[in-house]
């Protein structure tokens, strides 16, 4: 089967779109969604992803593939998995994981046929560029007996105690989202163990912190390393994390995680958290451990514009920047862009320390920027960072950070004036953030045309913005309530990940 490539006209159309990010990973053209099969192998990072090379819409999904030596500069590789003309994946090769089976790279993925997704297996060459599907696919050919599921797809696979274990994202009708646990000796013959843990879909809201959806996608179980400032006492209880993308009737999408304890055949949850306050704008995350022992994660930044706009642009979907995740002192995950992202910086500009007032302090110009701000907020104070703003503020995206208590704060994103285009999504995003007792706020903002990633004291908020005016490139900071001190601020322009036209398959 020949390797599918997007047409030159589709690539040219995508490259011409002013909203297309330049230092985030995007597919050559067409549709991109979930990160898949993330691995670090012999010094090379491999990023697989859900991909439709022929259209900017979700249809007959392939596995795209790119490699990098540094997590930020990527090389396109041949498409890894292509839907078959017949068989269990004829309608798409959906999300999954990559493991090393005694030296054989092996993908476990969801083969789509009609309205069902069933686990399938493919084995790869040493360079991960050639893949052979197992003739016995699907390796699980039905749902667990006696269980009425809402859906069934996506895989987390690991080796434990001389056997393979697998979680499949699902949901139980009348109960809630769940992760179904299986085990195997050979990745082909799987025994059903039972639900690892099941949520409650009967009540709850995202804001209240008790909503878990009717189905879980892209489940991910791991033990995070501690943050540098976390007490690493030998008698501290280990903390496990179960990440899942909560889904409800195809309308609500949110990445959530439980901290708790994984033991035996069960996960005992402790606290439920939002992984990213952007909701669907950081969806279907997948994590992996690299050779340095870091826990890294990528997520899918969905679009906030119409299908018609995506088709007209020739592309859809952005991969997040790689994030390092650790366990913080408060028992929640701490997220930060991988240090390698900073290698794309150039032309840094510093702003002098000063007392912030209502007068805007300029923070540079440009639509490819990396911005760091450290400020100290008095109790009850708030600052605002204006992003992607025009000189007359006709278009502006507003980020507000408030200190609501001694050690509590809140981040809010106002997109009501982000774009003059009335068809793009402008709903607000917000969430709580921790603040030290002295009121210090560490803010990192990365703007890449339509992609926006915000980090406030280790909490993340991701969104998409689509300014219509070419001069919507300004940034500034000001105080809007109470007293605030700007300790330092630096802004950098960011280099393109690709220096020129993309060479698709070297």
N, C-alpha and C positions, 0 to 999 in steps of 0.2 A: 504494500500500500504506500503510495507516494506521500511525502510529507506535505501537509497543507500549509500554504502560505497566504497571507492576506494579499489582495490584489494591489499592484502599485498605486492605483488610483485611490484605494481606501487608505493606504499608508500616507499618501500625499495629503489627503483630506484631513486625517488625524493630526499630522504634523503642523498643519496650517492653523489649527484651532488655538486661539490665544488663551483659552482656559486649560490647556493641556499642561500638566506639571512637567518640570524639567529636571528636578533632582529626586523626585520620588520614582519608584519603578512603575511603569505602565507597559502594557502589551504593545507590540509593534503597531497594531490597529485592532479594531473589533472590540469584542467584549472580554472583560476580565472580572473574575470574582475571587472566591476563597483562595488563600494560600494553602498549599498542599505539600506533603512529602519533604518538609524542611529538614536539611541535614548539613553537617560540616564533615567533609570527607577528604582526607589527604590534602589538607590545606585549602580546599575549595568549598565555598558555600553554594548550595544548590537550592534554588527557589523554584518549585513547581506551583502551578496555579490553574484555576478553572478558566477556560479560554474558548472563545468562539472566534476563529480567525476570519470568518466571512461576513460578519455583521456586528454592529454595536448593540445587538439585542441578545438576550439569553436564549440559546437554542443549540441543541446537539453538541454538548460541551466536550472539549478535548482537555488534555493536560498540557499546558504550556510549560516551558522550561528555560531557565536562565541561570548563569553561574557568575560568581564573583570571588575575588581574592580578598576583598576588603568590606563587603556588605553594602557598598554604595555605588560602585561602578560595575555595571552588569554587562554580560555578553549573552545574546540570545542563542539558544541551542535548538536543535530540532524538536518538534512537538513530541512529547513522550508517549502519550496514549491517545489513540484515535478511535472513535466509536466504530464498532464492527458493522459490516453489512448485514450480518445476522447475529444471533446470540444475545446474551443477557445485557450487553451494553450498547445495543444498536441505537438507542436514543440518547446516549451520553455516558461519558466516564466521569462520574461525580466524585466528590471529595474523599480523601483518604490519607494514609500515612505511609512512610517509607521506613523499613527496618533492614538490618543486616542479619540474614539467616545463615550463619556459619560461613560468611564470606560472600554470600549471594545477595545482592541488593534486591529487595522484594517490596512491591507496592501492594497494599490492601486498599481497595477503593470500592465505591458504590457504582455498580453497573445499572444504568437506567434502561428499563424496557416498559413502555407504556406508562402506567402510573405507579410502578414499583421500582425500588432500588434495592439490589441485593449485593452482598459482599462478594468481590472478585479479587483475583490475585494475578500479578504480572511480575516476572523476574527480569533483571536488567544486566547489561554489560558493566564492566568495571568503571567506565566513564559515565555511566547512567544515561547514555544517549540512545541505546537500543533496548527495546522492551519486548518481551514475549508473554502473551497472555496464556494463563493456564487453561488447557483444554477441558478441565473439570469445572470451570466457572459456570454458575456461581458456586462458591465454596460453602455458602449457607443458602438454601433454596426456599426458605419459608420463615414466617414469623414464629416466635415461641408458641408452642401449643397452649391453647386456653387463654391467650393474652390478646385483647383487642387493642391494637395500637393506632395512634393518630398518624404516625409516619415512622420511617425506619431508614436511617442513612448516616453516613459520616463515621469515621473510625479513629480510635486511639488505640495503638497496639504497642505492647512492651513485653520484655522478657522478665520473668520472675520465677525463681525457684525451679529452674530447669524446664519451664513450660512457657508457652505464649499466652498472654491474656489480651483481651480485646473489649473495648467499650463501643457500642453502637448507639448513636443518638436516637431517641424515640420519645414516645409519650403514651400513657395508658388512658384510654377513654374513660372519662368520669373522674379521673384522679389528677393527672398532671404530667409534666415532662419527666423524663427518666433517662438513665444511662444503663443499657442492658449489658451485663457482663457475660463473656464467653471465655473458654480456655481451650488450648490445643497443644499438641506436641509437634505439629508440622506445618501450621498455617493453612492447612487445607481441610482438615476434619475438625470441626468445632463442636464443643459441648456447651450447651446453655447452662449457666449457673443461676442467673436471676437478676433482678434489678439491683444495681449497686446502691442507688438511692433514688427516691421519687419525690418530686415537688408536690405542691398543693395549688391547683389551678382555680380553686373555687372562689378565692378572695385575693385581695392585695393589689397594690399599685407599685410602680417603679419608684416613685418619689418616697413612698412609705418604707421601701426597702423590704417588702415581703411578697412581691410578685415574681413567679418563676415560670409562667407560661404553660401552654398545653403540650408543647413539644420542645425538645432540646436538640439543637444542631451543633455540630463541631465540638463535641465534648473533648476535654483535655485534662488529664490527671497527672499531677507532678508534685514534687516537694521543692519549693523554692529555696535558694540560698538566702541567708540573712543579709540585710543591709549592713553596711559597715558600722553604723551607730547602734545596731540592735545588740542587746545583751546575749552573748553566745555562751552562756553558762552551760556546763556539761549536764546539769540536771534539768535544763529547759526541755519541755515536751516538744517533740517534733510536730510540725504543722504541715499538713497536706492541703493542696488546693485542687478543686474541681471547677474548671472553667466550662461554661456552656453558653451558647447563643440561644436565648429564650425566644420562642416563636409562638404566635397565637393567631390562628385562622388566617395566616398570611398577611396580617395587618401590622401587628406590633413586633418589632425586632429589637432585642437588647442584649449586649454581652454582659453576663453576670458571672460571679464566682462565689463559691462557698469555701471558707476555710474550715478545716476539720481534721479528722483522722481516718486514714485508709488502713484497714486491717482485715485480713481474711477475705471475705467475700462482700464486705460492706464498707461504705463511707459514712461516718457519723458526722453530720454537719454541725458547725458551731455558729459562724456568723455569715450572713449573706451580704455581698457587696456588689456595686456596679463597677465593672472593669474600666469603662470609659463613659464619661457623661455625654458624649455625642450620640449614644444609642446606635442606630443603624449605620452611622458614619464610621464606626470602627467595629465591624462585624466579622463573624466567623474566624476569630483569631486562632492561630496555631503556634505553639511554642516548641523549642528544641534546645538541647544543650550542646554548646560548641566545644572545641578541644581545650579551650581555656577554662571550662567549667561554668561558663555563664549561661543563664537561662534567658534566651532571646525569644521574642515574639514578633510576628507580623500579623496585621489585620487588613481586611478589605474595606476601603473607603468607598461606599456606595455613592452614586450620583444623587444630586438634589435637583435635577432638571428633568424635563419630560422625555419620553421615548423619542418623540419627533426631533427634539434637540440633540439627543445622542446620535441618532441616525444621521442627522445633518452634519454632525461633527466627525463621524467616522470612527468613534471610539467611546468606550465607557468603562469606568472602574479604575481605581488607583490602589496600589499597594501602600500600606503605611510605611514610614521609615522603620528600620529595625529598632526595637526597644529592648533594653535590659530591665528585667524585673527581679526584684528581691522582696524579702519579707521585712516590713518596717517594724518599728518599736511598738506601734499601736495594733499590730496583728493584721494589718492590711498590706496589700501589695504596693510597692513603690515602683514607679515606672519612670524611665528616662531614655531619651534617644541614645543609641549606642555611640560611644565616643568617636567611632569612625566617621560619623556624620559631620563632625567638625572639620574634617580634612577638606571639605568642599568650600569652606569659608574663604573669603577674600575681602580686601578693602574694609577692614574693621574701622568703625567710628565710635568713639567713646563720648559719653555725656557726663558732665561734671556733677558731683554730688550736690544736692540742694534740697530745700524745703519745697514740697509740691504745693501748688495752689490751683485755682481753677484755670489758670493760664496754661495752655498746652505747651509741653516741652517736646520739640521735634525729636524723632528717633529714626531719621533717615527716610530714604525714598527707594521704591522698587517693589516688584511683585515676585521676587525670589530672594527672601530674606530669612535670616536667623537672628533672633532678638533675645537677649538676656537682660533681665531687670531684677535688681534686688532693692526692696523697699521695706521700711518699717512703718507699720500702721498702728496708730493708737486705737484703743477699744472704741468700737462704733464708727471707725473711719472706713473710707472706701476710695479706691483709685480706679481710673478708667484708662485703658489703652485703646486708642483708636487705630484701626488697621484698614488697609486698602481704602483709604479715604481720598476723595477729591478735594481740591483746594477750597471749594465752597461747601464741602460736607454734604453735597447732594447724595452721594453714595459713601457710606461708611459702615464698617463693622465694628461694634463696640464690645470690648471685653472688660468686665467689671469684677474687681476682687474686693471683697468686704471682710472686715474683721467683726464677726458677730458676737464673739465672746472672748474670754481670756485666751483660750487655745483653740477656738473654733473660727472658721471663716467660710466663705462661699465664693465660688466662681460662677459668673453668669455671662452668657454670650447672647448679644442682641444683634440679630440679622435683619431687623425690620427695614433697614435702609441699606442693606448690603448690595442690592441690585435694583435697577430701574425696570428689570424684566419681571413682570408680575407672575410669570409661570414658575419661577424657581422657588424652592422651599425656603421659607424664612422663619420657621418656628424657632423659638428660643431654646437654649440648652443651658443646664445649670447643675450644680451639685456641691456638696460640702467639701471643704478642704481643711486639713490640720494647719494650725499656726502655732509657732513656738511662743512661749510665755512672754518673750520680748517683742512679739509682733512682727517678726521678720517673715517676709514673703520672697521666695525664690521663684521667678517666673521665666519660662522659656517658651517662645512662640516661633513657630516655623511656618512661613507663608510661601506657598509654591503655586502661584496662579490661583487655581480653584481649590487647592488642598490646604487645609489649615489644621495644624496640630499644636495643642497648648498643654503645657505641663506646669502645675502650680503645687509646689511643695510635695511632689511625687504623685499627684493625682493628674489624670489625663482627661482632656476634652477635645474631641476631633469633630470637624465639620467641613462642609463645602460651601464656597462662596463664588458668585458669578457676577462681578461688577461689569457693567456695560461700557463704562467710559475708560478710555485709554489712560487718563490721568488719575485713576483710582489707585494710587501707589504710595500714598503718604502714611506715616505712622507717628503717633505722639502719645505722651502720658500726662495725666493731670490728676489732681485730687478733687473729688466731688463731694466728699463728706468728711468732716473732722480734720485731723492732723496726720500728715504722712511725710516721711523723709525718703527721698531717693538716695540710696547709698551708692549705687553704680548702675550704669546701663551701657550696653555695647550692642551694636548692630552690625551685621555683616551681609554683603551680597553673597549669593550661593552660586557656585559653578553648575553648569549642566552636567548631568550624569553621562549623557552622550555628547561628545564634542562635535558630532556631525550626523549625517544621515545614518540610520541604523543598518548595519550589516547583519541580516537576519540569521544566517546559518553559516558560520565560518567552516 
